[in-house]
């Protein structure tokens, strides 16, 4: 995978991880509702009866899948952090960290680098990204 593709993917991981965590919260909320309902009540879905235990098992299986997807995304992000940490140039390493891990806005990054201009930011970023290439 080319560096620029990998970087775009890594930048999107935070949003993906957050969405997976939100889904987990919704599932936990649904599980609480199922547990709170009277024992003899069955749920109906698409014209067929679903027992409360069946729904709970489906929720748990879905939860396990979501946790697996989130864990995979976290491993990818951790691996990318490791690659950034191995960059020898400290300015490049710091810049990559700010852009792809912290996801700071450009103006804030420029400010932290003693007020560099945006064109300078882009030149530095491209040089830093080249240091990550395999």
C-alpha positions as CSV (number, residue, x, y, z in Angstrom):
1,X,0.0,0.0,0.0
2,X,1.3,3.4,-0.9
3,X,2.2,5.8,1.9
4,X,-0.5,8.4,1.0
5,X,-3.2,5.7,0.9
6,X,-2.1,4.3,4.3
7,X,-2.0,7.8,5.8
8,X,-5.6,8.5,4.6
9,X,-6.7,5.2,6.1
10,X,-5.0,5.9,9.4
11,X,-6.6,9.4,9.6
12,X,-10.0,7.8,9.2
13,X,-9.4,5.2,11.9
14,X,-10.4,7.6,14.7
15,X,-13.8,8.2,13.2
16,X,-14.2,4.5,12.6
17,X,-13.2,3.5,16.2
18,X,-15.6,6.2,17.6
19,X,-18.5,4.8,15.5
20,X,-17.8,1.3,16.7
21,X,-17.8,2.5,20.3
22,X,-21.1,4.3,19.7
23,X,-22.6,1.1,18.3
24,X,-21.4,-0.8,21.4
25,X,-23.1,1.7,23.7
26,X,-26.4,1.3,21.7
27,X,-26.1,-2.4,22.0
28,X,-25.6,-2.2,25.7
29,X,-28.6,0.0,26.0
30,X,-30.7,-2.5,24.0
31,X,-29.5,-5.3,26.2
32,X,-30.6,-3.4,29.3
33,X,-34.0,-2.9,27.8
34,X,-34.3,-6.6,27.0
35,X,-33.3,-7.5,30.6
36,X,-35.8,-5.1,32.0
37,X,-38.8,-6.5,30.1
38,X,-41.0,-9.1,31.8
39,X,-39.8,-12.7,31.3
40,X,-42.9,-14.0,29.6
41,X,-42.9,-11.3,26.9
42,X,-41.7,-12.4,23.4
43,X,-40.5,-10.0,20.8
44,X,-41.9,-10.1,17.3
45,X,-39.6,-9.5,14.3
46,X,-40.8,-9.8,10.7
47,X,-43.8,-11.8,11.7
48,X,-41.9,-14.5,13.7
49,X,-41.7,-14.6,17.4
50,X,-38.3,-14.1,18.9
51,X,-37.7,-15.1,22.5
52,X,-35.8,-12.7,24.7
53,X,-32.9,-15.1,25.0
54,X,-32.6,-15.2,21.2
55,X,-32.4,-11.4,21.0
56,X,-29.9,-11.3,23.8
57,X,-27.7,-13.8,22.0
58,X,-27.9,-11.8,18.8
59,X,-26.9,-8.7,20.6
60,X,-24.0,-10.4,22.3
61,X,-22.8,-11.8,18.9
62,X,-23.0,-8.4,17.3
63,X,-21.2,-6.9,20.2
64,X,-18.3,-9.4,19.8
65,X,-18.1,-8.5,16.1
66,X,-18.0,-4.8,16.8
67,X,-15.3,-5.3,19.5
68,X,-13.2,-7.3,17.0
69,X,-13.5,-4.6,14.4
70,X,-12.6,-1.9,16.9
71,X,-9.6,-3.9,18.2
72,X,-8.3,-4.4,14.7
73,X,-8.6,-0.7,14.0
74,X,-6.8,0.1,17.3
75,X,-4.0,-2.4,16.3
76,X,-3.6,-0.6,13.0
77,X,-3.4,2.7,14.6
78,X,-0.9,1.5,17.2
79,X,1.3,0.1,14.4
80,X,1.2,3.4,12.6
81,X,2.2,5.2,15.8
82,X,5.1,2.9,16.1
83,X,6.2,3.7,12.5
84,X,6.0,7.4,13.3
85,X,8.0,6.9,16.5
86,X,10.8,5.3,14.5
87,X,11.3,8.3,12.2
88,X,14.7,9.7,13.1
89,X,14.0,13.4,12.2
90,X,12.4,14.9,15.3
91,X,10.6,17.7,13.4
92,X,9.2,15.2,10.9
93,X,8.1,12.8,13.7
94,X,6.4,15.6,15.6
95,X,4.7,16.9,12.4
96,X,3.4,13.4,11.5
97,X,2.2,12.9,15.1
98,X,0.2,16.2,15.0
99,X,-1.3,15.6,11.6
100,X,-2.2,11.9,11.6
101,X,-2.5,11.0,15.3
102,X,-3.6,14.2,17.0
103,X,-5.3,15.4,13.8
104,X,-4.7,19.1,14.7
105,X,-5.8,21.8,12.3
106,X,-3.2,23.2,10.0
107,X,-3.2,26.7,11.6
108,X,-2.5,25.2,15.0
109,X,0.3,23.1,13.7
110,X,1.9,26.1,11.9
111,X,1.6,28.0,15.2
112,X,3.3,25.3,17.2
113,X,6.2,25.3,14.7
114,X,6.9,29.0,15.5
115,X,4.4,30.4,13.0
116,X,5.6,28.7,9.8
117,X,3.5,29.5,6.7
118,X,1.1,27.0,5.1
119,X,3.2,26.4,2.1
120,X,6.2,25.6,4.4
121,X,3.8,23.2,6.3
122,X,3.0,21.3,3.1
123,X,6.6,21.1,2.1
124,X,7.6,19.7,5.5
125,X,4.7,17.3,5.5
126,X,5.6,15.8,2.1
127,X,9.2,15.4,3.2
128,X,8.0,13.8,6.5
129,X,5.7,11.4,4.6
130,X,8.5,10.3,2.4
131,X,10.4,9.2,5.5
132,X,7.6,6.7,6.2
133,X,7.8,5.0,2.8
134,X,8.9,1.4,2.8
